[in-house]
Amino acid sequence: MKITIETTVHAPIDRVWATWNDPRAIEQWNAASPDWHTPRASVDLREGGKFCARMQARDGSVGFDFEGTYTLVAPQRLIEYTLGDGRAVRVEFIPVANGITVRESFDAEDSHGAEQQRQGWQAILDNFARHVEHRA
């Protein structure tokens, strides 16, 4: 099952792209709720390159590495990657009249319901949009 989420970021593509791919910026926006954070991230943005974002509860009780390998990188337009468990993710950066629509499509995983996954990924994407817009 594929899940698709999106948001429109009111900012130029240069800023949207840079914020999406900068490890220090990822540490600022990559969380689904205030009680989670990303204490470290790494990005090797090229086909065959790897990325990792350590996501964990602020109290340290639980955490995991969100990691994968880039399979396609079309600067300022498209990123595709495969997660460590083999699931595919596609991230599109689509110019619209008032900014950039970021659309993510990903293979659902089996341990959480589809709606829970959609909500979690959407919350992170919404944090991303707020972070980019407030960086102006």
C-alpha positions in Angstrom: 0.0 0.0 0.0 1.3 3.5 -0.9 0.6 6.5 1.3 0.9 10.0 -0.1 1.1 13.2 1.9 1.9 16.8 0.9 2.2 20.4 2.0 2.8 23.7 0.3 5.8 25.6 1.5 5.7 29.4 0.9 9.4 29.8 0.1 11.7 29.6 -3.0 12.9 26.3 -4.2 16.5 27.0 -3.2 15.5 27.4 0.5 13.1 24.4 0.4 15.7 22.1 -1.2 18.5 23.2 1.1 16.5 22.8 4.3 15.3 19.4 3.2 18.9 18.1 2.6 21.0 19.9 5.3 21.7 17.7 8.2 21.7 20.6 10.7 18.3 21.8 9.4 16.9 18.2 9.6 17.8 18.1 13.3 15.6 21.2 13.7 12.4 20.1 11.9 12.4 16.3 11.8 9.9 15.4 14.6 6.3 14.4 14.6 5.5 15.9 18.0 7.3 18.1 20.6 8.2 15.1 22.8 10.4 13.7 19.9 13.6 15.1 18.3 16.4 14.3 15.9 19.7 14.7 17.8 21.8 13.9 14.7 21.5 13.5 11.0 23.8 12.7 8.0 23.2 13.2 4.3 25.2 12.0 1.3 22.9 13.4 -1.4 23.8 11.4 -4.5 22.5 8.2 -6.1 23.9 5.4 -4.0 24.6 7.8 -1.1 23.2 7.1 2.3 21.3 9.2 4.9 20.4 8.7 8.5 18.3 10.7 11.0 18.3 9.5 14.6 14.8 10.0 15.9 14.2 9.6 19.6 11.9 10.6 22.4 13.3 13.6 24.3 13.3 11.6 27.5 15.6 9.0 25.9 13.1 6.2 26.5 12.9 5.1 22.9 14.5 5.9 19.5 15.4 4.6 16.1 17.5 5.4 13.1 15.5 6.4 10.0 18.0 5.5 7.3 18.2 4.6 3.7 20.0 4.9 0.3 19.2 7.4 -2.4 18.2 5.8 -5.7 17.5 8.9 -7.7 18.4 12.6 -7.1 17.1 15.2 -9.5 18.1 18.5 -7.9 15.3 20.7 -6.8 12.7 18.4 -8.4 12.8 14.8 -7.1 14.4 12.5 -4.5 13.8 8.7 -4.4 15.2 6.4 -1.8 14.9 3.0 -0.3 14.7 2.6 3.4 16.7 0.0 5.3 13.7 -2.4 5.3 13.3 -2.2 1.5 10.4 0.2 1.4 10.5 2.9 -1.4 10.0 6.6 -0.8 9.5 9.3 -3.5 9.7 13.0 -2.6 8.6 15.5 -5.2 9.2 19.3 -5.2 6.6 20.9 -7.3 6.5 24.6 -8.2 3.1 26.2 -7.5 2.0 29.9 -7.7 2.7 30.6 -4.0 5.8 28.4 -3.3 6.7 24.7 -3.6 4.4 21.7 -2.9 6.4 18.9 -1.3 4.7 15.6 -2.0 5.9 12.3 -0.3 4.7 8.9 -1.4 5.9 5.9 0.6 5.3 2.2 1.0 3.3 1.5 4.2 4.9 -0.7 6.8 3.1 -3.5 8.6 3.6 -2.7 12.3 1.5 0.5 12.4 -1.8 1.3 10.8 -1.9 3.3 7.6 -3.7 6.3 9.2 -1.1 6.4 12.1 1.7 6.4 9.5 0.0 9.1 7.4 -0.5 11.3 10.5 3.1 10.9 11.7 4.7 11.6 8.3 2.3 14.5 7.7 3.2 16.0 11.1 6.9 15.9 10.2 6.2 17.4 6.8 4.1 20.2 8.4 7.0 20.9 10.8 9.3 21.1 7.8 7.1 23.7 6.1 6.9 25.8 9.3 10.6 25.6 9.8 11.4 26.7 6.2 8.9 29.6 6.3 10.1 30.9 9.7 13.7 30.8 8.5 13.0 33.6 6.0 
